């Protein structure tokens, strides 16, 4: 069965992730330059499995050549307070609008689920991106050693607002 294409822009389309995407999504996370240096322990050994893809609203941005360029995972339970769990764009295609395309799609998914906003607990270097797409900082989530060794910005992304 071919996955349903749900959005398209400049040779990139967004579709629901399927189980066979799990290894590619894991490689995007573990290979991200945003998690080098002091952030490396956060993704060391990280794995996205088929069960995670089935349990959550995971969508991938795919190029015309079939390459997965980025993805997001939206936790919709409970539906009144969805949370962005993961968002990654491949290092070599950052700055080409793929993240913004994913955020637009995420907003639509959250809107369809009946939400007004999405909670985002961001990787500190990604805060500027989220603010550029309209998220507003609402606080700070304290470090939780040993899993997370640094404080992270907490933001709210309105589903009807745009950048």
Secondary structure, DSSP 4 states (H G I P E B T S, - for coil): -PPPEEEEETTEEEEE--GGGHHHHHHHHHT-GGG-GGGHHHHTT----HHHHHHSEEEEEEETTS-EEEEEEEE-SSGGG-EEEEEEE-GGGTTSSHHHHHHHHHHHHHHHTT-SEEEEE--GGGHHHHHHTT-EEEEEEPPBTTTB-S-EEEEEEESS---
